[in-house]
Amino acid sequence: MNDLKWEEFERVDLRVGTIINAEIFEEAIKPALKLEVDFGASVGVKKSSAQITDHYDPSDIIGKQVCAVINFPKKQIGPFFSECLVTGFTQDDDTVILAVPDKKVKNGLKLA
């Protein structure tokens, strides 16, 4: 693996946001949820598709804060455009556990 240059890391805009809407992504090939994440006034609300259905139900994650990369280009997934990448940790069984702050923080804060 190549070492990452500091300037490259600084380009990644990783912020915290709160899930304000979640629903099953019916058209997805792999099971996924469609999320709307509020990143506060400076960024706004962004949509994301997340393959997290093994551990998360839509009704259970409304209000949960997540960490997401907000400066990737939009990615079309079927009829849906994902505007950010919600991060998580892939386990040995290929299921994903969300990366979340351990205490509530202000939406839009950038990873330091």
Protein Blocks (a to p, Z undefined) as FASTA:
>chain_A
ZZddfklmmmpccdddddfbdcddfkbmbacddddddebjknopcdddddfklmocfklm
goiacdddfkbccddehjbccfbdcdddddfkopacddddfbdcdehiacZZ
